[in-house]
Amino acid sequence: MAGSKYAYVRNFELPDPLLPGTFLVCRLDGHSFHRFSDEHGFSKPNDERALRVMDAAAQSVMEEYKDILLSFGESDEFSFLLRKSTQLYNRRHAKILTTLTSYFTSCYVFHWPKHFPDTPLRYPPSFDGRIVQYPSAREVRDYFAWRQVDTHINNLYNTTFWALVQQGGQSTTQAHATLKGTFSKQKHEILFSRFGINYNALPEQFKKGSVLVREIVQGKRDKKDSSRDTMAISLVHCDIIGDAFWDARPHLLVE
């Protein structure tokens, strides 16, 4: 195609390649979701419908982009791990980030009516994103451990906070003051002694978040005694801090 005299403006478009040989983690966060959750009547401290919408959107993203091997979600955020060898969009930072963010957002809107049939969207939800590059499997594991620890810390605080408000009759200001400076053990004690809530018995999804993982499915042997493995996405709510999860899935962190 012949160029025009205006084509020089393309010289201002700078290349933005991500480093080769690094794991890519794309984390998406809901923008102003405190307001969004209030406007749409989310249950406190956890709304299972809202979490299911997030899970469904994340699964759709993984189905669309095969180089995403693992994703982890809590509240209004999801983190996606792309294989170290990915050449998605030639590893162009802006292209990967904007496409994953926009596709996740559109999938969130697409799946919303299924999980909130009686609550139409009052305004469009939005998400922001970032991509972080990690050089080895150790940093990747520590990243996801960090997010799962964060899930536990936030959920324990929110569960105790909303128990004080909804069942204890405290204002939000009073509840914050009650919890100021408390440790995990003290929050457990408040829940159990005042409200009869055994935190350890709450759903694992609330405490550990959602893990969507691309699993290897062993293929069936045919008449020629050959088989072909396939990949399937599984949703689990389990510990990803210890070794067991990763040892069972070495394909996630192939160097």
Secondary structure, 3 states (H helix, E strand, C coil): CCCCCCHHHHHHCCCCECCCCCEEEEEEEECCHHHHHHHCCCCCCCCHHHHHHHHHHHHHHHHHCCCEEEEEEECCEEEEEECCCCCHHHHEHHHHHHHHHHHHHHHHHHHHHHHCCCCCCCCCCCEEEEEEEECCHHHHHHHHHHHHHHHHHHHHHHHHHHHHHHCCCCCHHHHHHHHCCCCHHHHHHHHHHHHCCCHHHCCHHHHHCEEEEEEEECCCCCCCCCCCCEEEEEEECCCCCCHHHHHCCHHHHCC
